[in-house]
Amino acid sequence: LKTETVAGAVADVVAAGDGSRQLALRRVIELVAFSYLIGNGDLHGKNFSVRQAPAGFWEVTPVYDLLTTQPYLNWRDPMALDFYGRANRLDRDHLTESGERLGLPRAAVASALDRICDTVPTWIGRLDEIGFDAPVTERLADMMRHRITELGRS
């Protein structure tokens, strides 16, 4: 399975339920970007789901229980699902181009990436709450800072 296959299937289900295909695609890309940023190599198709909103239309569900897998797999854990041929090094250009291939405007993907990259740094200061030892915590912080630069504004 590939991320673009999952994205298309999720968006099709949402659209069939009178939801926004564009918003569904954006949510999938946000989940991929956030998972990459935190080092979650365990993002599978099962992590993407839809629900019927109280207003009656279908939408992508909020995500929960996402965690970094990098410290457990010797810092070499690529994404479980590749995204247009990449399972690692998912930089801003690759994600915006992938979004365009799925039918999203480049600006929509860029806006989503900016929001994520602007928000995550505030959480880096709380990584010690996870319970890793200091060297692992610092390596995770460094990885996340590096990935913010990969996904952030040029």
C-alpha positions, 0 to 999 in steps of 0.5 A: 500500500502507498500513501497516495493510494490511501489518500485517494481512497479516504478522499473518495469515501469522504466525497461520497458522503458529501464531505470535502475531498480537498479537505480530506486530502489535506488532512492526510498530507497533514498526518503524513507530515506530522508523522514524519516530523516526529519520527513516526515510521509506523503510519499505516493505512489503518491510521486513516479513518473517516466518520460521519460528522454530526452535520451528516457529511463524512470527514477524516477523523482526528488522529491520536496515539501518534508516537516516535518510533525512531529511538526504538529502531536505531534511528533508521525507521522509514515511513511504513507507507511510501509517498510517491516513491519516498519513505524518508526525506519527505521535504517541502517540495516533495510534499507540495508536489505530491499534494498537487498530484493528488489534486490539491493546490500547492498553496493549500499544502504549503499552508498546512506545512507552515501551520505544523512547522510553526506549532511543533517547536513549542512541543520540543521543549516538552520532549523530556516528559516522554521519559527517554534518557537525556541523549535520546531526548536531545537526539529526538529534538535535533531530528525534529528541528532538522525535519522542521527545516526540511518541511518549513518555509524556504 
